[in-house]
């Protein structure tokens, strides 16, 4: 028994970070431990029930692991092993057979969804049944919050994809991260946002999940018409969430500006930009080299590096803002997700794609020149150490 508890504990620890099952199988959305605990608090499950809720959650996780085993079996039946052999040179498939088998494997994953949804419903219902005097309104709000949290969190896992533009942004989770969710003056905004976004997520979650498989299959089959259709559906769902997020972001900025001053409102807006485009705002090579210099060199070298960064950062921020504006405009006004492969031969998006390519090049060139300037003040040994640190 103790061994089984240890195994489950390991699974749950993994689940917090990435889920207990492979994303490839699309056993999603997954209820993380933190999301489940928040749901339990919200419906006022007492601390004396912790052992029961822990068992319910452990059982949920174990059933998901079992479901992946079944999913692997179905994928094998569809030809996953033969595909692996072909890719590794241990077997041969013609191009058409290869394409058809890849599609069959992808379609096998859709059979996981009914069980994924059933397990979610069973977890929620079993937990809610423990509330001694249930308040239907409280239970409904908690269920909506839980669904919103896990669905948008699932989408945010793709935040380093260069086509991502806030598709999974959750303003309430961002407020919680910034420790602003407890401000009394923001409670009306939070309640209105939750009501609206919870409803949107409930209606859009199934289509969002289906679109992942449809997009994969369309790419495999080189079906541009379906790829364009999937892209437009993604944009339609994004427009709704984007509108609600923009309203909430500006509402929060207004409150912060009124109570704490314009600098706080501006800092909040900057923070949300990084949430819309995490792939664009992650530390680049210049940041990483500068970090090494700051920690490992003498004052003269640090002062020189700081002057270089003081010149670099405003220009980079300007280019990033241009990039963000272009990406949002392409979606909202033109119906294009720049970076999608299906647009590569689309004449209607040519001008936007040219701007996208130009900004990509300008950012890359600015970064590489800044790295050269930073490294010019280092010895050969320091340069090697700084470069190693930037890829560790």
Secondary structure, 3 states (H helix, E strand, C coil): CHHHHHHHHHHHHHHHHHCCCCHHHCCCCCCCHHHHHHHHHHCCCCHHHHHHHHHHHHHHHHHHHHHHHHHHHHHHHHCHHHHHHHHCCCCCCCHHHHHHHHHHHHHHHHHHHHHHHHHHHHHHHHHHCCCCCCCHHHHHHHHHHHHHHHHHHHHHCCCCCCCCCCCCCCHHHHHHHCCCCCCHHHHHHHHHHHHHHHHHHHHHHHHHHHHHHHHHHHHHCCCHHHHHHHHHHHHHHHHHHHHHHHHHHHHHHHHHHHHHCHHHHHHHHHHHHHHHCHHHHCCCHHHHHHHHHHHHCCHHHHHHHHHHHHHHHHHHHHHHHHHHHHHHHHHHHHCCCCCCHHHHHCHHHHHHHHHHHHHHHHHHHHHHHHHHHHHHCCCHHHHHHHHHHHHC
